[in-house]
Amino acid sequence: MVLAVGGGACVVWAERGGHRWVRRVATVTLAASELVRRSEKRRRRSVTRTTSGGD
């Protein structure tokens, strides 16, 4: 939880012109969140296929 909040703070700070390390942390945070979103979409699709195709 602390990492998520810290990463979000770095994203905001980077948008306002933060230091180089802040921009790197923000980039990593955004990439990680994109991976989580994609995996959640895949998981939802597989659950939907499994439950709707059972008949």
PyMOL Python script that loads the backbone (N, CA, C, O; Angstrom):
from pymol import cmd

cmd.read_pdbstr("""\
ATOM      1  N   MET A   1       0.828  -1.193   0.000  1.00  0.00           N
ATOM      2  CA  MET A   1       0.000   0.000   0.000  1.00  0.00           C
ATOM      3  C   MET A   1       0.874   1.260   0.000  1.00  0.00           C
ATOM      4  O   MET A   1       0.605   2.225  -0.715  1.00  0.00           O
ATOM      5  N   VAL A   2       1.914   1.220   0.813  1.00  0.00           N
ATOM      6  CA  VAL A   2       2.816   2.372   0.892  1.00  0.00           C
ATOM      7  C   VAL A   2       3.508   2.593  -0.446  1.00  0.00           C
ATOM      8  O   VAL A   2       3.703   3.731  -0.870  1.00  0.00           O
ATOM      9  N   LEU A   3       3.880   1.491  -1.113  1.00  0.00           N
ATOM     10  CA  LEU A   3       4.529   1.613  -2.421  1.00  0.00           C
ATOM     11  C   LEU A   3       3.590   2.238  -3.452  1.00  0.00           C
ATOM     12  O   LEU A   3       4.016   3.054  -4.270  1.00  0.00           O
ATOM     13  N   ALA A   4       2.328   1.857  -3.412  1.00  0.00           N
ATOM     14  CA  ALA A   4       1.360   2.414  -4.357  1.00  0.00           C
ATOM     15  C   ALA A   4       1.180   3.915  -4.137  1.00  0.00           C
ATOM     16  O   ALA A   4       1.150   4.689  -5.094  1.00  0.00           O
ATOM     17  N   VAL A   5       1.061   4.317  -2.888  1.00  0.00           N
ATOM     18  CA  VAL A   5       0.897   5.743  -2.577  1.00  0.00           C
ATOM     19  C   VAL A   5       2.166   6.509  -2.955  1.00  0.00           C
ATOM     20  O   VAL A   5       2.092   7.592  -3.536  1.00  0.00           O
ATOM     21  N   GLY A   6       3.326   5.945  -2.623  1.00  0.00           N
ATOM     22  CA  GLY A   6       4.592   6.590  -2.978  1.00  0.00           C
ATOM     23  C   GLY A   6       4.769   6.703  -4.483  1.00  0.00           C
ATOM     24  O   GLY A   6       5.237   7.725  -4.986  1.00  0.00           O
ATOM     25  N   GLY A   7       4.394   5.650  -5.199  1.00  0.00           N
ATOM     26  CA  GLY A   7       4.483   5.697  -6.657  1.00  0.00           C
ATOM     27  C   GLY A   7       3.551   6.743  -7.239  1.00  0.00           C
ATOM     28  O   GLY A   7       3.915   7.466  -8.166  1.00  0.00           O
ATOM     29  N   GLY A   8       2.345   6.818  -6.690  1.00  0.00           N
ATOM     30  CA  GLY A   8       1.396   7.838  -7.153  1.00  0.00           C
ATOM     31  C   GLY A   8       1.904   9.247  -6.891  1.00  0.00           C
ATOM     32  O   GLY A   8       1.730  10.143  -7.717  1.00  0.00           O
ATOM     33  N   ALA A   9       2.528   9.435  -5.748  1.00  0.00           N
ATOM     34  CA  ALA A   9       3.100  10.752  -5.442  1.00  0.00           C
ATOM     35  C   ALA A   9       4.217  11.098  -6.422  1.00  0.00           C
ATOM     36  O   ALA A   9       4.349  12.248  -6.840  1.00  0.00           O
ATOM     37  N   CYS A  10       5.017  10.101  -6.786  1.00  0.00           N
ATOM     38  CA  CYS A  10       6.087  10.345  -7.766  1.00  0.00           C
ATOM     39  C   CYS A  10       5.521  10.687  -9.142  1.00  0.00           C
ATOM     40  O   CYS A  10       6.089  11.508  -9.863  1.00  0.00           O
ATOM     41  N   VAL A  11       4.405  10.061  -9.503  1.00  0.00           N
ATOM     42  CA  VAL A  11       3.775  10.379 -10.792  1.00  0.00           C
ATOM     43  C   VAL A  11       3.342  11.842 -10.810  1.00  0.00           C
ATOM     44  O   VAL A  11       3.585  12.557 -11.783  1.00  0.00           O
ATOM     45  N   VAL A  12       2.704  12.279  -9.737  1.00  0.00           N
ATOM     46  CA  VAL A  12       2.265  13.675  -9.646  1.00  0.00           C
ATOM     47  C   VAL A  12       3.469  14.618  -9.658  1.00  0.00           C
ATOM     48  O   VAL A  12       3.460  15.632 -10.356  1.00  0.00           O
ATOM     49  N   TRP A  13       4.492  14.287  -8.893  1.00  0.00           N
ATOM     50  CA  TRP A  13       5.690  15.116  -8.816  1.00  0.00           C
ATOM     51  C   TRP A  13       6.388  15.184 -10.174  1.00  0.00           C
ATOM     52  O   TRP A  13       6.869  16.243 -10.576  1.00  0.00           O
ATOM     53  N   ALA A  14       6.440  14.070 -10.868  1.00  0.00           N
ATOM     54  CA  ALA A  14       7.082  14.040 -12.191  1.00  0.00           C
ATOM     55  C   ALA A  14       6.318  14.912 -13.179  1.00  0.00           C
ATOM     56  O   ALA A  14       6.923  15.584 -14.015  1.00  0.00           O
ATOM     57  N   GLU A  15       4.991  14.903 -13.087  1.00  0.00           N
ATOM     58  CA  GLU A  15       4.185  15.749 -13.967  1.00  0.00           C
ATOM     59  C   GLU A  15       4.487  17.234 -13.753  1.00  0.00           C
ATOM     60  O   GLU A  15       4.337  18.046 -14.666  1.00  0.00           O
ATOM     61  N   ARG A  16       4.909  17.571 -12.552  1.00  0.00           N
ATOM     62  CA  ARG A  16       5.221  18.963 -12.236  1.00  0.00           C
ATOM     63  C   ARG A  16       6.699  19.282 -12.419  1.00  0.00           C
ATOM     64  O   ARG A  16       7.167  20.340 -11.999  1.00  0.00           O
ATOM     65  N   GLY A  17       7.438  18.360 -13.050  1.00  0.00           N
ATOM     66  CA  GLY A  17       8.834  18.621 -13.361  1.00  0.00           C
ATOM     67  C   GLY A  17       9.807  18.179 -12.290  1.00  0.00           C
ATOM     68  O   GLY A  17      10.760  18.896 -11.985  1.00  0.00           O
ATOM     69  N   GLY A  18       9.585  17.017 -11.717  1.00  0.00           N
ATOM     70  CA  GLY A  18      10.445  16.516 -10.652  1.00  0.00           C
ATOM     71  C   GLY A  18      11.826  16.108 -11.146  1.00  0.00           C
ATOM     72  O   GLY A  18      12.146  16.222 -12.329  1.00  0.00           O
ATOM     73  N   HIS A  19      12.620  15.639 -10.221  1.00  0.00           N
ATOM     74  CA  HIS A  19      13.981  15.199 -10.513  1.00  0.00           C
ATOM     75  C   HIS A  19      13.974  13.973 -11.427  1.00  0.00           C
ATOM     76  O   HIS A  19      12.935  13.351 -11.649  1.00  0.00           O
ATOM     77  N   ARG A  20      15.153  13.643 -11.949  1.00  0.00           N
ATOM     78  CA  ARG A  20      15.279  12.505 -12.862  1.00  0.00           C
ATOM     79  C   ARG A  20      14.829  11.202 -12.194  1.00  0.00           C
ATOM     80  O   ARG A  20      14.121  10.410 -12.816  1.00  0.00           O
ATOM     81  N   TRP A  21      15.228  10.968 -10.941  1.00  0.00           N
ATOM     82  CA  TRP A  21      14.858   9.723 -10.271  1.00  0.00           C
ATOM     83  C   TRP A  21      13.350   9.646 -10.048  1.00  0.00           C
ATOM     84  O   TRP A  21      12.773   8.558 -10.058  1.00  0.00           O
ATOM     85  N   VAL A  22      12.714  10.798  -9.848  1.00  0.00           N
ATOM     86  CA  VAL A  22      11.260  10.822  -9.660  1.00  0.00           C
ATOM     87  C   VAL A  22      10.572  10.420 -10.958  1.00  0.00           C
ATOM     88  O   VAL A  22       9.591   9.677 -10.947  1.00  0.00           O
ATOM     89  N   ARG A  23      11.094  10.918 -12.076  1.00  0.00           N
ATOM     90  CA  ARG A  23      10.511  10.549 -13.365  1.00  0.00           C
ATOM     91  C   ARG A  23      10.675   9.061 -13.638  1.00  0.00           C
ATOM     92  O   ARG A  23       9.789   8.432 -14.218  1.00  0.00           O
ATOM     93  N   ARG A  24      11.804   8.495 -13.221  1.00  0.00           N
ATOM     94  CA  ARG A  24      12.023   7.046 -13.411  1.00  0.00           C
ATOM     95  C   ARG A  24      11.058   6.234 -12.555  1.00  0.00           C
ATOM     96  O   ARG A  24      10.469   5.263 -13.031  1.00  0.00           O
ATOM     97  N   VAL A  25      10.898   6.624 -11.306  1.00  0.00           N
ATOM     98  CA  VAL A  25       9.964   5.917 -10.427  1.00  0.00           C
ATOM     99  C   VAL A  25       8.542   6.039 -10.971  1.00  0.00           C
ATOM    100  O   VAL A  25       7.775   5.077 -10.922  1.00  0.00           O
ATOM    101  N   ALA A  26       8.191   7.202 -11.483  1.00  0.00           N
ATOM    102  CA  ALA A  26       6.862   7.401 -12.062  1.00  0.00           C
ATOM    103  C   ALA A  26       6.663   6.507 -13.278  1.00  0.00           C
ATOM    104  O   ALA A  26       5.586   5.939 -13.458  1.00  0.00           O
ATOM    105  N   THR A  27       7.684   6.376 -14.109  1.00  0.00           N
ATOM    106  CA  THR A  27       7.592   5.520 -15.288  1.00  0.00           C
ATOM    107  C   THR A  27       7.389   4.062 -14.885  1.00  0.00           C
ATOM    108  O   THR A  27       6.562   3.361 -15.468  1.00  0.00           O
ATOM    109  N   VAL A  28       8.134   3.616 -13.902  1.00  0.00           N
ATOM    110  CA  VAL A  28       7.994   2.237 -13.416  1.00  0.00           C
ATOM    111  C   VAL A  28       6.604   2.024 -12.809  1.00  0.00           C
ATOM    112  O   VAL A  28       5.982   0.984 -13.022  1.00  0.00           O
ATOM    113  N   THR A  29       6.129   2.999 -12.063  1.00  0.00           N
ATOM    114  CA  THR A  29       4.804   2.896 -11.446  1.00  0.00           C
ATOM    115  C   THR A  29       3.710   2.797 -12.502  1.00  0.00           C
ATOM    116  O   THR A  29       2.807   1.968 -12.388  1.00  0.00           O
ATOM    117  N   LEU A  30       3.787   3.636 -13.522  1.00  0.00           N
ATOM    118  CA  LEU A  30       2.776   3.604 -14.579  1.00  0.00           C
ATOM    119  C   LEU A  30       2.838   2.299 -15.364  1.00  0.00           C
ATOM    120  O   LEU A  30       1.799   1.751 -15.731  1.00  0.00           O
ATOM    121  N   ALA A  31       4.032   1.798 -15.624  1.00  0.00           N
ATOM    122  CA  ALA A  31       4.172   0.525 -16.333  1.00  0.00           C
ATOM    123  C   ALA A  31       3.600  -0.625 -15.509  1.00  0.00           C
ATOM    124  O   ALA A  31       2.922  -1.499 -16.048  1.00  0.00           O
ATOM    125  N   ALA A  32       3.870  -0.626 -14.213  1.00  0.00           N
ATOM    126  CA  ALA A  32       3.341  -1.676 -13.337  1.00  0.00           C
ATOM    127  C   ALA A  32       1.817  -1.625 -13.277  1.00  0.00           C
ATOM    128  O   ALA A  32       1.159  -2.665 -13.288  1.00  0.00           O
ATOM    129  N   SER A  33       1.264  -0.434 -13.214  1.00  0.00           N
ATOM    130  CA  SER A  33      -0.194  -0.319 -13.164  1.00  0.00           C
ATOM    131  C   SER A  33      -0.823  -0.790 -14.465  1.00  0.00           C
ATOM    132  O   SER A  33      -1.903  -1.381 -14.452  1.00  0.00           O
ATOM    133  N   GLU A  34      -0.162  -0.537 -15.583  1.00  0.00           N
ATOM    134  CA  GLU A  34      -0.662  -1.016 -16.874  1.00  0.00           C
ATOM    135  C   GLU A  34      -0.642  -2.543 -16.932  1.00  0.00           C
ATOM    136  O   GLU A  34      -1.581  -3.151 -17.446  1.00  0.00           O
ATOM    137  N   LEU A  35       0.405  -3.163 -16.416  1.00  0.00           N
ATOM    138  CA  LEU A  35       0.472  -4.624 -16.370  1.00  0.00           C
ATOM    139  C   LEU A  35      -0.645  -5.201 -15.507  1.00  0.00           C
ATOM    140  O   LEU A  35      -1.252  -6.210 -15.865  1.00  0.00           O
ATOM    141  N   VAL A  36      -0.914  -4.564 -14.378  1.00  0.00           N
ATOM    142  CA  VAL A  36      -1.991  -5.032 -13.499  1.00  0.00           C
ATOM    143  C   VAL A  36      -3.334  -4.903 -14.202  1.00  0.00           C
ATOM    144  O   VAL A  36      -4.159  -5.814 -14.131  1.00  0.00           O
ATOM    145  N   ARG A  37      -3.562  -3.788 -14.876  1.00  0.00           N
ATOM    146  CA  ARG A  37      -4.822  -3.604 -15.610  1.00  0.00           C
ATOM    147  C   ARG A  37      -5.014  -4.675 -16.668  1.00  0.00           C
ATOM    148  O   ARG A  37      -6.094  -5.253 -16.786  1.00  0.00           O
ATOM    149  N   ARG A  38      -3.969  -4.938 -17.435  1.00  0.00           N
ATOM    150  CA  ARG A  38      -4.072  -5.953 -18.490  1.00  0.00           C
ATOM    151  C   ARG A  38      -4.341  -7.340 -17.925  1.00  0.00           C
ATOM    152  O   ARG A  38      -5.148  -8.092 -18.471  1.00  0.00           O
ATOM    153  N   SER A  39      -3.670  -7.674 -16.839  1.00  0.00           N
ATOM    154  CA  SER A  39      -3.883  -9.001 -16.255  1.00  0.00           C
ATOM    155  C   SER A  39      -5.299  -9.114 -15.690  1.00  0.00           C
ATOM    156  O   SER A  39      -5.909 -10.180 -15.770  1.00  0.00           O
ATOM    157  N   GLU A  40      -5.825  -8.040 -15.126  1.00  0.00           N
ATOM    158  CA  GLU A  40      -7.202  -8.055 -14.620  1.00  0.00           C
ATOM    159  C   GLU A  40      -8.198  -8.236 -15.764  1.00  0.00           C
ATOM    160  O   GLU A  40      -9.175  -8.972 -15.622  1.00  0.00           O
ATOM    161  N   LYS A  41      -7.960  -7.575 -16.887  1.00  0.00           N
ATOM    162  CA  LYS A  41      -8.846  -7.738 -18.046  1.00  0.00           C
ATOM    163  C   LYS A  41      -8.842  -9.181 -18.527  1.00  0.00           C
ATOM    164  O   LYS A  41      -9.892  -9.759 -18.806  1.00  0.00           O
ATOM    165  N   ARG A  42      -7.638  -9.758 -18.620  1.00  0.00           N
ATOM    166  CA  ARG A  42      -7.540 -11.157 -19.061  1.00  0.00           C
ATOM    167  C   ARG A  42      -8.249 -12.083 -18.088  1.00  0.00           C
ATOM    168  O   ARG A  42      -8.944 -13.012 -18.500  1.00  0.00           O
ATOM    169  N   ARG A  43      -8.074 -11.832 -16.802  1.00  0.00           N
ATOM    170  CA  ARG A  43      -8.706 -12.678 -15.790  1.00  0.00           C
ATOM    171  C   ARG A  43     -10.226 -12.587 -15.878  1.00  0.00           C
ATOM    172  O   ARG A  43     -10.920 -13.600 -15.788  1.00  0.00           O
ATOM    173  N   ARG A  44     -10.737 -11.379 -16.051  1.00  0.00           N
ATOM    174  CA  ARG A  44     -12.191 -11.202 -16.166  1.00  0.00           C
ATOM    175  C   ARG A  44     -12.730 -11.900 -17.397  1.00  0.00           C
ATOM    176  O   ARG A  44     -13.790 -12.524 -17.349  1.00  0.00           O
ATOM    177  N   ARG A  45     -12.000 -11.797 -18.510  1.00  0.00           N
ATOM    178  CA  ARG A  45     -12.447 -12.458 -19.736  1.00  0.00           C
ATOM    179  C   ARG A  45     -12.492 -13.963 -19.559  1.00  0.00           C
ATOM    180  O   ARG A  45     -13.446 -14.603 -20.001  1.00  0.00           O
ATOM    181  N   SER A  46     -11.496 -14.537 -18.931  1.00  0.00           N
ATOM    182  CA  SER A  46     -11.468 -15.985 -18.757  1.00  0.00           C
ATOM    183  C   SER A  46     -12.572 -16.436 -17.805  1.00  0.00           C
ATOM    184  O   SER A  46     -13.160 -17.497 -18.016  1.00  0.00           O
ATOM    185  N   VAL A  47     -12.872 -15.654 -16.758  1.00  0.00           N
ATOM    186  CA  VAL A  47     -13.943 -16.000 -15.842  1.00  0.00           C
ATOM    187  C   VAL A  47     -15.281 -15.909 -16.558  1.00  0.00           C
ATOM    188  O   VAL A  47     -16.143 -16.763 -16.353  1.00  0.00           O
ATOM    189  N   THR A  48     -15.474 -14.893 -17.395  1.00  0.00           N
ATOM    190  CA  THR A  48     -16.722 -14.731 -18.135  1.00  0.00           C
ATOM    191  C   THR A  48     -16.925 -15.879 -19.103  1.00  0.00           C
ATOM    192  O   THR A  48     -18.033 -16.407 -19.204  1.00  0.00           O
ATOM    193  N   ARG A  49     -15.895 -16.274 -19.811  1.00  0.00           N
ATOM    194  CA  ARG A  49     -15.987 -17.397 -20.749  1.00  0.00           C
ATOM    195  C   ARG A  49     -16.307 -18.685 -20.019  1.00  0.00           C
ATOM    196  O   ARG A  49     -17.114 -19.483 -20.497  1.00  0.00           O
ATOM    197  N   THR A  50     -15.697 -18.899 -18.886  1.00  0.00           N
ATOM    198  CA  THR A  50     -15.892 -20.127 -18.119  1.00  0.00           C
ATOM    199  C   THR A  50     -17.323 -20.218 -17.587  1.00  0.00           C
ATOM    200  O   THR A  50     -17.932 -21.286 -17.649  1.00  0.00           O
ATOM    201  N   THR A  51     -17.863 -19.131 -17.073  1.00  0.00           N
ATOM    202  CA  THR A  51     -19.189 -19.165 -16.474  1.00  0.00           C
ATOM    203  C   THR A  51     -20.297 -19.124 -17.517  1.00  0.00           C
ATOM    204  O   THR A  51     -21.356 -19.711 -17.294  1.00  0.00           O
ATOM    205  N   SER A  52     -20.093 -18.454 -18.644  1.00  0.00           N
ATOM    206  CA  SER A  52     -21.171 -18.337 -19.634  1.00  0.00           C
ATOM    207  C   SER A  52     -21.176 -19.511 -20.611  1.00  0.00           C
ATOM    208  O   SER A  52     -22.213 -19.788 -21.215  1.00  0.00           O
ATOM    209  N   GLY A  53     -20.078 -20.195 -20.782  1.00  0.00           N
ATOM    210  CA  GLY A  53     -20.014 -21.276 -21.774  1.00  0.00           C
ATOM    211  C   GLY A  53     -20.249 -22.655 -21.195  1.00  0.00           C
ATOM    212  O   GLY A  53     -19.951 -23.651 -21.855  1.00  0.00           O
ATOM    213  N   GLY A  54     -20.770 -22.748 -19.990  1.00  0.00           N
ATOM    214  CA  GLY A  54     -20.907 -24.036 -19.311  1.00  0.00           C
ATOM    215  C   GLY A  54     -22.092 -24.875 -19.740  1.00  0.00           C
ATOM    216  O   GLY A  54     -22.129 -26.056 -19.394  1.00  0.00           O
ATOM    217  N   ASP A  55     -23.074 -24.342 -20.476  1.00  0.00           N
ATOM    218  CA  ASP A  55     -24.284 -25.108 -20.833  1.00  0.00           C
ATOM    219  C   ASP A  55     -24.074 -25.999 -21.981  1.00  0.00           C
ATOM    220  O   ASP A  55     -24.996 -26.703 -22.394  1.00  0.00           O
TER     221      ASP A  55
END
""", "prot")
cmd.dss("prot")
cmd.show_as("cartoon", "prot")
cmd.util.cbc("prot")
cmd.orient("prot")
